[in-house]
Amino acid sequence: MAYIYEHIRTQGYDPIYFEEHYTRLDSLARTYFHEPLKTTREVLRKAIAECLKEEQFSPKMMNVVRVRCFADGTFKVEAGWMIYNTFSLRALHPQAHFCRVSGSLLTDNTSAKEALVEFNQASAFTANEGVAVWATEQGEVVAIDGAPVIAIFEDEIKFSRAGQGVEFDLAYDVVCKMKHKVVRGEIRIEELSQAKELLYIDYRGITAVQTLDNSTIYMDILAEKIAAHIAERESSNI
């Protein structure tokens, strides 16, 4: 059955940025199901807490849930572990390869997107290719491993115009307060050879790509600073 979804990090059993995630689910429901989200905030909050308690997840550590909402108005909450207890630069530094995609159905949080991510991950594991860089036929980079993209150049930090998500928006807000030129715009395939760092960001944290097609090599200097700033902001708000 088709569904929309959000990954929501929690501190213990309390969802972080709940209102932002709920708003995104409601927007997706209106786009793909042609009606508002049928689940209320109160019901969803309670379901998240109950799921984490029933699955015996930590009441103090950072956890994550995947909320899937279906076209018939039902929803399902699935709990998962977080490796890090704060928003972090992930230890994983993957290789990357290009994969062509088309349409917002594959960049919005839908079951179609999850199916493509799973397919890419399975095929990449078999071929030892690393994560997939999604690019349109017109040469625009729209996601890496299903997550929104940030490219860091000598004179500017570019957030993909196709990027969306709570953590992506949070990173944009944090970086805008740092002493760097920040833009939202199209990231082109041909630009990536000039980038110093190539990042993608979602509920898992910030991931810095190490190599692209076994040629371009990237760093992770600013990525670590961005992750630290986000973690500091979150700790002061929790």
Solvent accessible surface area in square Angstrom, and as a share of the most:
residue,aa,sasa,rsa
1,M,164,0.73
2,A,62,0.48
3,Y,28,0.11
4,I,1,0.00
5,Y,11,0.04
6,E,4,0.02
7,H,41,0.18
8,I,0,0.00
9,R,2,0.01
10,T,0,0.00
11,Q,45,0.20
12,G,0,0.00
13,Y,52,0.20
14,D,84,0.43
15,P,12,0.07
16,I,17,0.09
17,Y,51,0.19
18,F,9,0.04
19,E,83,0.37
20,E,86,0.39
21,H,4,0.02
22,Y,16,0.06
23,T,75,0.43
24,R,42,0.15
25,L,0,0.00
26,D,29,0.15
27,S,61,0.39
28,L,12,0.06
29,A,2,0.02
30,R,128,0.47
31,T,77,0.45
32,Y,58,0.22
33,F,38,0.16
34,H,155,0.69
35,E,61,0.27
36,P,67,0.42
37,L,22,0.11
38,K,117,0.50
39,T,11,0.06
40,T,68,0.39
41,R,101,0.37
42,E,126,0.56
43,V,77,0.44
44,L,2,0.01
45,R,100,0.37
46,K,132,0.56
47,A,22,0.17
48,I,0,0.00
49,A,22,0.17
50,E,73,0.33
51,C,20,0.12
52,L,0,0.00
53,K,113,0.48
54,E,136,0.61
55,E,104,0.47
56,Q,156,0.69
57,F,14,0.06
58,S,27,0.18
59,P,85,0.54
60,K,163,0.69
61,M,99,0.44
62,M,8,0.03
63,N,2,0.01
64,V,11,0.06
65,V,1,0.00
66,R,52,0.19
67,V,0,0.00
68,R,38,0.14
69,C,4,0.03
70,F,32,0.13
71,A,50,0.39
72,D,83,0.43
73,G,24,0.23
74,T,76,0.44
75,F,56,0.24
76,K,101,0.43
77,V,21,0.12
78,E,50,0.22
79,A,29,0.23
80,G,22,0.21
81,W,178,0.62
82,M,33,0.15
83,I,160,0.81
84,Y,56,0.21
85,N,63,0.32
86,T,73,0.42
87,F,7,0.03
88,S,23,0.15
89,L,33,0.17
90,R,38,0.14
91,A,86,0.67
92,L,89,0.44
93,H,61,0.27
94,P,12,0.07
95,Q,81,0.36
96,A,3,0.02
97,H,32,0.14
98,F,61,0.26
99,C,32,0.19
100,R,121,0.44
101,V,11,0.06
102,S,83,0.53
103,G,49,0.47
104,S,71,0.46
105,L,87,0.43
106,L,39,0.19
107,T,25,0.15
108,D,18,0.10
109,N,19,0.10
110,T,7,0.04
111,S,26,0.17
112,A,33,0.26
113,K,18,0.08
114,E,19,0.09
115,A,60,0.47
116,L,38,0.19
117,V,23,0.13
118,E,108,0.48
119,F,138,0.57
120,N,15,0.08
121,Q,82,0.36
122,A,63,0.48
123,S,48,0.31
124,A,5,0.04
125,F,181,0.75
126,T,119,0.69
127,A,59,0.45
128,N,125,0.64
129,E,77,0.34
130,G,28,0.27
131,V,20,0.12
132,A,3,0.03
133,V,0,0.00
134,W,1,0.00
135,A,0,0.00
136,T,24,0.14
137,E,118,0.53
138,Q,130,0.58
139,G,8,0.08
140,E,15,0.07
141,V,0,0.00
142,V,12,0.07
143,A,4,0.03
144,I,0,0.00
145,D,16,0.08
146,G,8,0.08
147,A,1,0.01
148,P,15,0.09
149,V,0,0.00
150,I,0,0.00
151,A,0,0.00
152,I,10,0.05
153,F,24,0.10
154,E,138,0.62
155,D,106,0.55
156,E,33,0.15
157,I,3,0.01
158,K,24,0.10
159,F,0,0.00
160,S,0,0.00
161,R,145,0.53
162,A,31,0.24
163,G,7,0.06
164,Q,62,0.27
165,G,13,0.12
166,V,11,0.06
167,E,9,0.04
168,F,1,0.00
169,D,73,0.38
170,L,17,0.09
171,A,0,0.00
172,Y,63,0.24
173,D,55,0.29
174,V,7,0.04
175,V,0,0.00
176,C,63,0.37
177,K,144,0.61
178,M,30,0.13
179,K,204,0.87
180,H,87,0.39
181,K,123,0.52
182,V,28,0.16
183,V,42,0.24
184,R,100,0.37
185,G,17,0.16
186,E,56,0.25
187,I,0,0.00
188,R,65,0.24
189,I,40,0.20
190,E,113,0.51
191,E,44,0.20
192,L,2,0.01
193,S,71,0.46
194,Q,133,0.59
195,A,7,0.06
196,K,78,0.33
197,E,6,0.02
198,L,0,0.00
199,L,0,0.00
200,Y,2,0.01
201,I,0,0.00
202,D,27,0.14
203,Y,46,0.17
204,R,50,0.18
205,G,2,0.02
206,I,0,0.00
207,T,1,0.01
208,A,0,0.00
209,V,1,0.00
210,Q,86,0.38
211,T,22,0.13
212,L,9,0.04
213,D,71,0.37
214,N,127,0.65
215,S,80,0.52
216,T,27,0.16
217,I,134,0.68
218,Y,13,0.05
219,M,90,0.40
220,D,41,0.21
221,I,103,0.52
222,L,15,0.07
223,A,0,0.00
224,E,105,0.47
225,K,105,0.45
226,I,0,0.00
227,A,4,0.03
228,A,57,0.44
229,H,81,0.36
230,I,0,0.00
231,A,19,0.15
232,E,116,0.52
233,R,65,0.24
234,E,6,0.03
235,S,75,0.49
236,S,88,0.57
237,N,107,0.55
238,I,112,0.57
